[in-house]
Amino acid sequence: MDQLILKIKDKRKLPFLKQLLKHMDFVEVIDRPEKKFTKKEKEILDGIEESVKEVKLHLAGKIKLRPIQELLDEL
C-alpha cells in the first residue's frame, strides 16, 4: 500500500476533499490532527529553523559563519 500526504492550503476546501476521497473505494482516509508542540519544542524547532537559514545564507555566500573551533572554545 502506498501513502500520499496532502497539505491543504485552503481549509474551507478540506471537507469537500475528504468527502470526495471517502467515495473512492480504493482510498482509505486517515485523519491525523496537526501535532501541537510544547513551548520548549517550539523553541527548539525555531532554533533549528534559524540555523538552517544561516547555513543556506552561508552556502550562498551572503554571510560568513564562525569556525567550529571558535564555537567549541566558548563551551
N, C-alpha and C positions, 0 to 999 in steps of 0.2 A: 504494500500500500504506500502510495506517495502522499506527501503532505504539502500544502500550499498555505503560506501565511499572507494574509491581505491586511494592508493598513488603509483604512477608510478615511479619506480626507474630510468628507462632508458627513458628519454624524447623523444628519437628517435622512441620509440615504441608507443607513445601516439596517433599519427594519425591513425595507424593501428587498435589499440584497439577501438578508437572512431568509426571508420568506421564499424568494426565488430559489435559493440553494436547497432549501428543505424539500422542494418539489422535484428535485433531481434524485432519483433512486440510487445513483452511483456515488452520491456525495453524503458524507456524514459531517454535520455541523457541530463543532465543539466550542461552546462559549467559554472563554477564559478572560475574566476581568483583568484590566491592567494592574500590575503589581504596584502597591503603594509602598514607597520607600520611607524608612525612618529618617529623622533629621540627620543622624550620623551617616547613614548610607547615602543620602543626598549630597552631603558634604564631600564624601569620598568620590562619588561619581563626578561631581563638579570639578574636583581637583584633577581627576584623570582626564576629563574633557579639556581642561585648560592646558594640561601637559601635552596632549595630542596636538592641540592648536599650535603650541610653541614649537613642537618638533616639525610640524608642517611648514611653519614660517622659516625655521632654520634650514630645512631642506630646500626651500625656495630661495634661500639666500637673503631673506629680509631681516633676520635677526641673528645674533651670534650667541650661542649657548655657552655657559661656563664649563670648563673642563671637569671631568669626573673627580679628579684628584682634589680640586678646589672644594667640591661638594663634600667629599669624604673628610677633608681636613676640618670642616665645620662641625662634624659629628664628634 
